[in-house]
């Protein structure tokens, strides 16, 4: 008779490695970090011999040293030959998706032992570049194209410098603070409080890159070491990709885990998950006050979480402050609720797409301890584009995982129509959102405004640094300029310029 544990997916092992050094004699390539993390994950499960049983491996997209065949090369280093070997697309949500999909394959009987793993060695790579030293690592893939926003965003956005995450997320920050009735100073205070909590979580996490707990004012004060990047974000509230970190998790069929004598106190059960996305180009979205895909995903996840929610182990993606702020509201969490048990991407570190694998490891360790009954893993990729959440627990789920986890229809139904973009418009308009980009010396480079016309179209326009009055309005801590009126005029080179009325 089949075991009732047959085809029940459980997370059984986690492994991490962090090498915080620029000493190139100790430099290890991403494949080496992945290998170490995988071996540690099986040791954590108490079943190192089960490595030979791996039939599925997902490698998270890796930027610092791209390989011709990362999954195959890793399998060779581990001495295994999984039937399924996959390399992921870039995206901070991707580890959550890979874990969710691996669990579904186990539930369908297509897999018994699965690994999700990733690593970055960007700190070593940059140290070698500065030293003019070649790294004796495995050959890089010369054809690798590392996808960036400049590949698909409109040329004007690229020209105005709003094509990187650090310059795009401020559009959401500035729109939401106005919608929530906050002044920029109040929103900054909220960011400082959240990020201070992240720094405390990082201090308690042995795998974190930065383990210094910071007070809110240490995070919000503008100093040479904490300069402005794009209003209102400073260095300390943006993700830090300059790390050497790897992480892996192991999933098993529970019947096999029992057979291998993996202690049940190590098991983490998967209760359910959800996914949805926004239009890829942020200029094609309805507004910047909300993210319907995020709301739909977290709304679906909320049904499985125990009350009170703040007693659960919550991990909300935190590339920039507006992301956990929106997520906290979508979940109905109080302002002072802990939002990370890992440390966040600024302090724990941001190994690009692989942060949520580390977060899964942290949640696994936390849920093995008495107290928190359940955990929430929420990852996000792109420019608030791709969203995936997964609910896990030390207790068995009362039902199998739902194969149909997309909540795209709900996200689409909640999303209003996107205004057409008019890049040749001249005339009156009303400011929808904005940011100001800064030089390394702290001086404004220029401002960028997104505005709506009387015809309900959208415009993107520049504010030169020489317009000090306009820059002053855009960077005032006391009042948001969202909703103010002005005009757009095309310059001789075709660039739209914003003037306040």
Secondary structure as a PSIPRED ss2 file (coil, helix, strand):
# PSIPRED VFORMAT (PSIPRED V4.0)

   1 X C   1.000  0.000  0.000
   2 X C   1.000  0.000  0.000
   3 X C   1.000  0.000  0.000
   4 X C   1.000  0.000  0.000
   5 X C   1.000  0.000  0.000
   6 X C   1.000  0.000  0.000
   7 X C   1.000  0.000  0.000
   8 X C   1.000  0.000  0.000
   9 X E   0.000  0.000  1.000
  10 X E   0.000  0.000  1.000
  11 X E   0.000  0.000  1.000
  12 X E   0.000  0.000  1.000
  13 X E   0.000  0.000  1.000
  14 X E   0.000  0.000  1.000
  15 X E   0.000  0.000  1.000
  16 X E   0.000  0.000  1.000
  17 X E   0.000  0.000  1.000
  18 X E   0.000  0.000  1.000
  19 X C   1.000  0.000  0.000
  20 X C   1.000  0.000  0.000
  21 X C   1.000  0.000  0.000
  22 X C   1.000  0.000  0.000
  23 X C   1.000  0.000  0.000
  24 X H   0.000  1.000  0.000
  25 X H   0.000  1.000  0.000
  26 X H   0.000  1.000  0.000
  27 X C   1.000  0.000  0.000
  28 X C   1.000  0.000  0.000
  29 X C   1.000  0.000  0.000
  30 X H   0.000  1.000  0.000
  31 X H   0.000  1.000  0.000
  32 X H   0.000  1.000  0.000
  33 X H   0.000  1.000  0.000
  34 X H   0.000  1.000  0.000
  35 X H   0.000  1.000  0.000
  36 X H   0.000  1.000  0.000
  37 X H   0.000  1.000  0.000
  38 X H   0.000  1.000  0.000
  39 X H   0.000  1.000  0.000
  40 X H   0.000  1.000  0.000
  41 X H   0.000  1.000  0.000
  42 X H   0.000  1.000  0.000
  43 X H   0.000  1.000  0.000
  44 X H   0.000  1.000  0.000
  45 X H   0.000  1.000  0.000
  46 X C   1.000  0.000  0.000
  47 X C   1.000  0.000  0.000
  48 X H   0.000  1.000  0.000
  49 X H   0.000  1.000  0.000
  50 X H   0.000  1.000  0.000
  51 X H   0.000  1.000  0.000
  52 X H   0.000  1.000  0.000
  53 X H   0.000  1.000  0.000
  54 X C   1.000  0.000  0.000
  55 X C   1.000  0.000  0.000
  56 X E   0.000  0.000  1.000
  57 X E   0.000  0.000  1.000
  58 X E   0.000  0.000  1.000
  59 X E   0.000  0.000  1.000
  60 X C   1.000  0.000  0.000
  61 X C   1.000  0.000  0.000
  62 X C   1.000  0.000  0.000
  63 X C   1.000  0.000  0.000
  64 X C   1.000  0.000  0.000
  65 X C   1.000  0.000  0.000
  66 X C   1.000  0.000  0.000
  67 X C   1.000  0.000  0.000
  68 X C   1.000  0.000  0.000
  69 X C   1.000  0.000  0.000
  70 X H   0.000  1.000  0.000
  71 X H   0.000  1.000  0.000
  72 X H   0.000  1.000  0.000
  73 X H   0.000  1.000  0.000
  74 X H   0.000  1.000  0.000
  75 X H   0.000  1.000  0.000
  76 X H   0.000  1.000  0.000
  77 X H   0.000  1.000  0.000
  78 X H   0.000  1.000  0.000
  79 X C   1.000  0.000  0.000
  80 X C   1.000  0.000  0.000
  81 X C   1.000  0.000  0.000
  82 X C   1.000  0.000  0.000
  83 X C   1.000  0.000  0.000
  84 X E   0.000  0.000  1.000
  85 X E   0.000  0.000  1.000
  86 X E   0.000  0.000  1.000
  87 X E   0.000  0.000  1.000
  88 X C   1.000  0.000  0.000
  89 X C   1.000  0.000  0.000
  90 X C   1.000  0.000  0.000
  91 X C   1.000  0.000  0.000
  92 X C   1.000  0.000  0.000
  93 X C   1.000  0.000  0.000
  94 X H   0.000  1.000  0.000
  95 X H   0.000  1.000  0.000
  96 X H   0.000  1.000  0.000
  97 X H   0.000  1.000  0.000
  98 X H   0.000  1.000  0.000
  99 X H   0.000  1.000  0.000
 100 X H   0.000  1.000  0.000
 101 X H   0.000  1.000  0.000
 102 X H   0.000  1.000  0.000
 103 X H   0.000  1.000  0.000
 104 X H   0.000  1.000  0.000
 105 X H   0.000  1.000  0.000
 106 X H   0.000  1.000  0.000
 107 X H   0.000  1.000  0.000
 108 X C   1.000  0.000  0.000
 109 X C   1.000  0.000  0.000
 110 X C   1.000  0.000  0.000
 111 X C   1.000  0.000  0.000
 112 X C   1.000  0.000  0.000
 113 X E   0.000  0.000  1.000
 114 X E   0.000  0.000  1.000
 115 X E   0.000  0.000  1.000
 116 X E   0.000  0.000  1.000
 117 X E   0.000  0.000  1.000
 118 X E   0.000  0.000  1.000
 119 X E   0.000  0.000  1.000
 120 X E   0.000  0.000  1.000
 121 X E   0.000  0.000  1.000
 122 X H   0.000  1.000  0.000
 123 X H   0.000  1.000  0.000
 124 X H   0.000  1.000  0.000
 125 X H   0.000  1.000  0.000
 126 X H   0.000  1.000  0.000
 127 X H   0.000  1.000  0.000
 128 X H   0.000  1.000  0.000
 129 X H   0.000  1.000  0.000
 130 X H   0.000  1.000  0.000
 131 X H   0.000  1.000  0.000
 132 X C   1.000  0.000  0.000
 133 X C   1.000  0.000  0.000
 134 X C   1.000  0.000  0.000
 135 X C   1.000  0.000  0.000
 136 X C   1.000  0.000  0.000
 137 X C   1.000  0.000  0.000
 138 X C   1.000  0.000  0.000
 139 X C   1.000  0.000  0.000
 140 X C   1.000  0.000  0.000
 141 X C   1.000  0.000  0.000
 142 X C   1.000  0.000  0.000
 143 X C   1.000  0.000  0.000
 144 X C   1.000  0.000  0.000
 145 X C   1.000  0.000  0.000
 146 X C   1.000  0.000  0.000
 147 X C   1.000  0.000  0.000
 148 X C   1.000  0.000  0.000
 149 X H   0.000  1.000  0.000
 150 X H   0.000  1.000  0.000
 151 X H   0.000  1.000  0.000
 152 X C   1.000  0.000  0.000
 153 X C   1.000  0.000  0.000
 154 X C   1.000  0.000  0.000
 155 X H   0.000  1.000  0.000
 156 X H   0.000  1.000  0.000
 157 X H   0.000  1.000  0.000
 158 X H   0.000  1.000  0.000
 159 X H   0.000  1.000  0.000
 160 X C   1.000  0.000  0.000
 161 X C   1.000  0.000  0.000
 162 X C   1.000  0.000  0.000
 163 X C   1.000  0.000  0.000
 164 X C   1.000  0.000  0.000
 165 X H   0.000  1.000  0.000
 166 X H   0.000  1.000  0.000
 167 X H   0.000  1.000  0.000
 168 X H   0.000  1.000  0.000
 169 X H   0.000  1.000  0.000
 170 X H   0.000  1.000  0.000
 171 X H   0.000  1.000  0.000
 172 X H   0.000  1.000  0.000
 173 X H   0.000  1.000  0.000
 174 X H   0.000  1.000  0.000
 175 X H   0.000  1.000  0.000
 176 X H   0.000  1.000  0.000
 177 X H   0.000  1.000  0.000
 178 X H   0.000  1.000  0.000
 179 X H   0.000  1.000  0.000
 180 X C   1.000  0.000  0.000
 181 X C   1.000  0.000  0.000
 182 X C   1.000  0.000  0.000
 183 X C   1.000  0.000  0.000
 184 X H   0.000  1.000  0.000
 185 X H   0.000  1.000  0.000
 186 X H   0.000  1.000  0.000
 187 X H   0.000  1.000  0.000
 188 X H   0.000  1.000  0.000
 189 X H   0.000  1.000  0.000
 190 X H   0.000  1.000  0.000
 191 X H   0.000  1.000  0.000
 192 X H   0.000  1.000  0.000
 193 X H   0.000  1.000  0.000
 194 X H   0.000  1.000  0.000
 195 X H   0.000  1.000  0.000
 196 X H   0.000  1.000  0.000
 197 X H   0.000  1.000  0.000
 198 X H   0.000  1.000  0.000
 199 X H   0.000  1.000  0.000
 200 X H   0.000  1.000  0.000
 201 X H   0.000  1.000  0.000
 202 X H   0.000  1.000  0.000
 203 X H   0.000  1.000  0.000
 204 X C   1.000  0.000  0.000
 205 X C   1.000  0.000  0.000
 206 X C   1.000  0.000  0.000
 207 X C   1.000  0.000  0.000
 208 X C   1.000  0.000  0.000
 209 X C   1.000  0.000  0.000
 210 X C   1.000  0.000  0.000
 211 X C   1.000  0.000  0.000
 212 X C   1.000  0.000  0.000
 213 X C   1.000  0.000  0.000
 214 X C   1.000  0.000  0.000
 215 X C   1.000  0.000  0.000
 216 X H   0.000  1.000  0.000
 217 X H   0.000  1.000  0.000
 218 X H   0.000  1.000  0.000
 219 X H   0.000  1.000  0.000
 220 X H   0.000  1.000  0.000
 221 X C   1.000  0.000  0.000
 222 X C   1.000  0.000  0.000
 223 X E   0.000  0.000  1.000
 224 X C   1.000  0.000  0.000
 225 X C   1.000  0.000  0.000
 226 X E   0.000  0.000  1.000
 227 X C   1.000  0.000  0.000
 228 X E   0.000  0.000  1.000
 229 X E   0.000  0.000  1.000
 230 X E   0.000  0.000  1.000
 231 X C   1.000  0.000  0.000
 232 X C   1.000  0.000  0.000
 233 X E   0.000  0.000  1.000
 234 X E   0.000  0.000  1.000
 235 X H   0.000  1.000  0.000
 236 X H   0.000  1.000  0.000
 237 X H   0.000  1.000  0.000
 238 X C   1.000  0.000  0.000
 239 X C   1.000  0.000  0.000
 240 X C   1.000  0.000  0.000
 241 X C   1.000  0.000  0.000
 242 X C   1.000  0.000  0.000
 243 X C   1.000  0.000  0.000
 244 X E   0.000  0.000  1.000
 245 X E   0.000  0.000  1.000
 246 X E   0.000  0.000  1.000
 247 X E   0.000  0.000  1.000
 248 X E   0.000  0.000  1.000
 249 X E   0.000  0.000  1.000
 250 X E   0.000  0.000  1.000
 251 X E   0.000  0.000  1.000
 252 X E   0.000  0.000  1.000
 253 X E   0.000  0.000  1.000
 254 X H   0.000  1.000  0.000
 255 X H   0.000  1.000  0.000
 256 X H   0.000  1.000  0.000
 257 X H   0.000  1.000  0.000
 258 X H   0.000  1.000  0.000
 259 X H   0.000  1.000  0.000
 260 X C   1.000  0.000  0.000
 261 X C   1.000  0.000  0.000
 262 X C   1.000  0.000  0.000
 263 X C   1.000  0.000  0.000
 264 X H   0.000  1.000  0.000
 265 X H   0.000  1.000  0.000
 266 X H   0.000  1.000  0.000
 267 X C   1.000  0.000  0.000
 268 X E   0.000  0.000  1.000
 269 X E   0.000  0.000  1.000
 270 X E   0.000  0.000  1.000
 271 X E   0.000  0.000  1.000
 272 X E   0.000  0.000  1.000
 273 X E   0.000  0.000  1.000
 274 X E   0.000  0.000  1.000
 275 X E   0.000  0.000  1.000
 276 X E   0.000  0.000  1.000
 277 X E   0.000  0.000  1.000
 278 X C   1.000  0.000  0.000
 279 X C   1.000  0.000  0.000
 280 X C   1.000  0.000  0.000
 281 X C   1.000  0.000  0.000
 282 X H   0.000  1.000  0.000
 283 X H   0.000  1.000  0.000
 284 X H   0.000  1.000  0.000
 285 X C   1.000  0.000  0.000
 286 X C   1.000  0.000  0.000
 287 X C   1.000  0.000  0.000
 288 X C   1.000  0.000  0.000
 289 X C   1.000  0.000  0.000
 290 X C   1.000  0.000  0.000
 291 X C   1.000  0.000  0.000
 292 X H   0.000  1.000  0.000
 293 X H   0.000  1.000  0.000
 294 X H   0.000  1.000  0.000
 295 X H   0.000  1.000  0.000
 296 X H   0.000  1.000  0.000
 297 X H   0.000  1.000  0.000
 298 X H   0.000  1.000  0.000
 299 X H   0.000  1.000  0.000
 300 X H   0.000  1.000  0.000
 301 X H   0.000  1.000  0.000
 302 X H   0.000  1.000  0.000
 303 X C   1.000  0.000  0.000
 304 X C   1.000  0.000  0.000
 305 X C   1.000  0.000  0.000
 306 X C   1.000  0.000  0.000
 307 X C   1.000  0.000  0.000
 308 X C   1.000  0.000  0.000
 309 X H   0.000  1.000  0.000
 310 X H   0.000  1.000  0.000
 311 X H   0.000  1.000  0.000
 312 X C   1.000  0.000  0.000
 313 X E   0.000  0.000  1.000
 314 X E   0.000  0.000  1.000
 315 X E   0.000  0.000  1.000
 316 X E   0.000  0.000  1.000
 317 X C   1.000  0.000  0.000
 318 X C   1.000  0.000  0.000
 319 X C   1.000  0.000  0.000
 320 X C   1.000  0.000  0.000
 321 X H   0.000  1.000  0.000
 322 X H   0.000  1.000  0.000
 323 X H   0.000  1.000  0.000
 324 X H   0.000  1.000  0.000
 325 X H   0.000  1.000  0.000
 326 X H   0.000  1.000  0.000
 327 X H   0.000  1.000  0.000
 328 X H   0.000  1.000  0.000
 329 X H   0.000  1.000  0.000
 330 X H   0.000  1.000  0.000
 331 X H   0.000  1.000  0.000
 332 X C   1.000  0.000  0.000
 333 X C   1.000  0.000  0.000
 334 X C   1.000  0.000  0.000
 335 X C   1.000  0.000  0.000
 336 X C   1.000  0.000  0.000
 337 X C   1.000  0.000  0.000
 338 X C   1.000  0.000  0.000
 339 X C   1.000  0.000  0.000
 340 X C   1.000  0.000  0.000
 341 X C   1.000  0.000  0.000
 342 X C   1.000  0.000  0.000
 343 X C   1.000  0.000  0.000
 344 X H   0.000  1.000  0.000
 345 X H   0.000  1.000  0.000
 346 X H   0.000  1.000  0.000
 347 X H   0.000  1.000  0.000
 348 X H   0.000  1.000  0.000
 349 X C   1.000  0.000  0.000
 350 X C   1.000  0.000  0.000
 351 X C   1.000  0.000  0.000
 352 X H   0.000  1.000  0.000
 353 X H   0.000  1.000  0.000
 354 X H   0.000  1.000  0.000
 355 X H   0.000  1.000  0.000
 356 X H   0.000  1.000  0.000
 357 X H   0.000  1.000  0.000
 358 X H   0.000  1.000  0.000
 359 X H   0.000  1.000  0.000
 360 X H   0.000  1.000  0.000
 361 X H   0.000  1.000  0.000
 362 X H   0.000  1.000  0.000
 363 X H   0.000  1.000  0.000
 364 X H   0.000  1.000  0.000
 365 X H   0.000  1.000  0.000
 366 X H   0.000  1.000  0.000
 367 X H   0.000  1.000  0.000
 368 X C   1.000  0.000  0.000
 369 X C   1.000  0.000  0.000
 370 X C   1.000  0.000  0.000
 371 X C   1.000  0.000  0.000
 372 X C   1.000  0.000  0.000
 373 X C   1.000  0.000  0.000
 374 X E   0.000  0.000  1.000
 375 X E   0.000  0.000  1.000
 376 X E   0.000  0.000  1.000
 377 X E   0.000  0.000  1.000
 378 X E   0.000  0.000  1.000
 379 X E   0.000  0.000  1.000
 380 X E   0.000  0.000  1.000
 381 X E   0.000  0.000  1.000
 382 X C   1.000  0.000  0.000
 383 X C   1.000  0.000  0.000
 384 X C   1.000  0.000  0.000
 385 X C   1.000  0.000  0.000
 386 X E   0.000  0.000  1.000
 387 X E   0.000  0.000  1.000
 388 X E   0.000  0.000  1.000
 389 X E   0.000  0.000  1.000
 390 X E   0.000  0.000  1.000
 391 X E   0.000  0.000  1.000
 392 X E   0.000  0.000  1.000
 393 X E   0.000  0.000  1.000
 394 X C   1.000  0.000  0.000
 395 X C   1.000  0.000  0.000
 396 X C   1.000  0.000  0.000
 397 X C   1.000  0.000  0.000
 398 X C   1.000  0.000  0.000
 399 X C   1.000  0.000  0.000
 400 X C   1.000  0.000  0.000
 401 X C   1.000  0.000  0.000
 402 X C   1.000  0.000  0.000
 403 X C   1.000  0.000  0.000
 404 X C   1.000  0.000  0.000
 405 X C   1.000  0.000  0.000
 406 X E   0.000  0.000  1.000
 407 X C   1.000  0.000  0.000
 408 X H   0.000  1.000  0.000
 409 X H   0.000  1.000  0.000
 410 X H   0.000  1.000  0.000
 411 X H   0.000  1.000  0.000
 412 X H   0.000  1.000  0.000
 413 X H   0.000  1.000  0.000
 414 X H   0.000  1.000  0.000
 415 X C   1.000  0.000  0.000
 416 X C   1.000  0.000  0.000
 417 X C   1.000  0.000  0.000
 418 X C   1.000  0.000  0.000
 419 X C   1.000  0.000  0.000
 420 X C   1.000  0.000  0.000
 421 X E   0.000  0.000  1.000
 422 X C   1.000  0.000  0.000
 423 X C   1.000  0.000  0.000
 424 X C   1.000  0.000  0.000
 425 X C   1.000  0.000  0.000
 426 X C   1.000  0.000  0.000
 427 X E   0.000  0.000  1.000
 428 X E   0.000  0.000  1.000
 429 X E   0.000  0.000  1.000
 430 X E   0.000  0.000  1.000
 431 X E   0.000  0.000  1.000
 432 X E   0.000  0.000  1.000
 433 X E   0.000  0.000  1.000
 434 X E   0.000  0.000  1.000
 435 X E   0.000  0.000  1.000
 436 X E   0.000  0.000  1.000
 437 X E   0.000  0.000  1.000
 438 X E   0.000  0.000  1.000
 439 X C   1.000  0.000  0.000
 440 X C   1.000  0.000  0.000
 441 X C   1.000  0.000  0.000
 442 X C   1.000  0.000  0.000
 443 X C   1.000  0.000  0.000
 444 X E   0.000  0.000  1.000
 445 X E   0.000  0.000  1.000
 446 X E   0.000  0.000  1.000
 447 X E   0.000  0.000  1.000
 448 X E   0.000  0.000  1.000
 449 X E   0.000  0.000  1.000
 450 X E   0.000  0.000  1.000
 451 X E   0.000  0.000  1.000
 452 X E   0.000  0.000  1.000
 453 X E   0.000  0.000  1.000
 454 X C   1.000  0.000  0.000
 455 X C   1.000  0.000  0.000
 456 X C   1.000  0.000  0.000
 457 X C   1.000  0.000  0.000
 458 X E   0.000  0.000  1.000
 459 X E   0.000  0.000  1.000
 460 X E   0.000  0.000  1.000
 461 X E   0.000  0.000  1.000
 462 X E   0.000  0.000  1.000
 463 X E   0.000  0.000  1.000
 464 X E   0.000  0.000  1.000
 465 X C   1.000  0.000  0.000
 466 X C   1.000  0.000  0.000
 467 X C   1.000  0.000  0.000
 468 X H   0.000  1.000  0.000
 469 X H   0.000  1.000  0.000
 470 X H   0.000  1.000  0.000
 471 X H   0.000  1.000  0.000
 472 X H   0.000  1.000  0.000
 473 X H   0.000  1.000  0.000
 474 X H   0.000  1.000  0.000
 475 X C   1.000  0.000  0.000
 476 X C   1.000  0.000  0.000
 477 X C   1.000  0.000  0.000
 478 X C   1.000  0.000  0.000
 479 X C   1.000  0.000  0.000
 480 X C   1.000  0.000  0.000
 481 X C   1.000  0.000  0.000
 482 X C   1.000  0.000  0.000
 483 X C   1.000  0.000  0.000
 484 X C   1.000  0.000  0.000
 485 X E   0.000  0.000  1.000
 486 X E   0.000  0.000  1.000
 487 X E   0.000  0.000  1.000
 488 X E   0.000  0.000  1.000
 489 X E   0.000  0.000  1.000
 490 X E   0.000  0.000  1.000
 491 X C   1.000  0.000  0.000
 492 X C   1.000  0.000  0.000
 493 X C   1.000  0.000  0.000
 494 X C   1.000  0.000  0.000
 495 X C   1.000  0.000  0.000
 496 X E   0.000  0.000  1.000
 497 X E   0.000  0.000  1.000
 498 X E   0.000  0.000  1.000
 499 X E   0.000  0.000  1.000
 500 X E   0.000  0.000  1.000
 501 X C   1.000  0.000  0.000
